[in-house]
């Protein structure tokens, strides 16, 4: 279940619905160039970092400098340490040593591979972007760009048979300023919407008993405008598609009475194969587990025992997976046995089965090992009556109520019982708060009931059964590992129920 607006939820209950949308986005990335590229030494500021720009970064770490229309006083920038102090600087990307107005800046990127072709280039310059610059390949091929107006700039130009590229910058948006580069990608992104998507299908297989690794298969058929995906077209995008390139599938819905399209993540998959003709192009994608066929051979016997959490992390690290989710409960479950010599995905499936978990892929493409059983729970309160039994809240057994002297609470219809003289309940009761509400219905000290589960779970509904005294308002708060997750305030319509504001909260 995804988080959506209230208008979205209400519309889903209607027999008539608004228009739905789909958005397909994927990148034509030269993965070999992206993995092997390095930035040569150049005239860069002492606090710049040229070694970490071939990943996706945002310009959220910026040092304040005395450049034209650059420094902000809104707390978003940092003061630079003195150059003589040394030490470690924040990851700022490439920053030129001199202002571009004083000396043009050249950035040379070695591809560290044989001469290659790649289609497109995407560079994140930040808010103060260059206006005029050139891209020069090792063969002398030069592409000139003038009048740029984008902070995240991209081009579809093809650079051919090159072993390096040289970026030459002449003019910035703010003339008296340095060049900054936060990230570089060898390729560019393609995005397609309803008008280009002819059809799509998502198939999934999940074994109900965890016998097999889950599978997700997606295919999309796009209109082949202007033969953009034809193989015999030298500039065709299909010639630069590579196995393993990532695709995001988003689904949109136009909420009633609004022009706004609300988007939710459908899936994040990896391209596996493609084909095209004169009219259409079909791209097929698959889940992350299909690329985890390497063997895990590092399983060792542990006399002291090792947590399943640590074992899963070792497998994922060896498989080259850096983003994942493992249920924290696995930190408390141990094994002496070595993981057998099997494929990475099968090793993770063994751990999931051993810990009563399910192995799956999240909508954003992350490996997940999540609990797949009803966890035991304990209940605690901040005070309850002597005849209260808060633990019974977790059961469906019928509960009784004892009559008290609370105002307008006790009926004389035989539905309530008298308390024994010792004040202890002989019959099954639920939770009865120690605190009593005042005449205005509020508490001096709000009753709190805390339910703690041994494993993390997601629930798509909650049923609370109250006694004769109904609360006018209460709040449900959820936590994960002690950290707040969500808060749900609940209020009842007083015109529909009779509320006794001098009764205890049940």
Secondary structure, 3 states (H helix, E strand, C coil): CCCCCHHHHHHHCCCCCCCEEEEEEEECCCHHHHHHCEECCCCECCCCCCCCCCCCCCCCCEECCCCCCCCCCCCCEECCCCHHHCCCCCCCCEEECCCCCCCCEEEEEECCCCCEEEEEEEEECCCCCEEEEEEEECCCCEEEECCCCCCEEEEEEEEEEECEEEEEEEEECCCCCCCEECEEECCCEEEECCCCEEEEEEEEECCCCCCCCCEEEEEEEEECHHHCCCCCCCCCHHHHCCCCCEEEEEEEEECCCCCCEEEEEEEEEEEEEEEECCCEEEEEEECHHHHCCCEECCCCCCCCCEEHHHHHHHHHHHCCCCCEEECHHHHHCEECCCCCCEEHHHHHHHHHHHCCEEEEECCCCCEEEEECCCCCEEEEECCECCCCCHHHHHCCCCCCCECCCCCCCCCCCCCCECCCCCCCCCCCCCCCECCECCCCCCCCCCCCEEEEECCCCCCCCCCCCCCCCCCCEEEEEEEECCEEEEEEEEECCCCCCCCCCCCECC
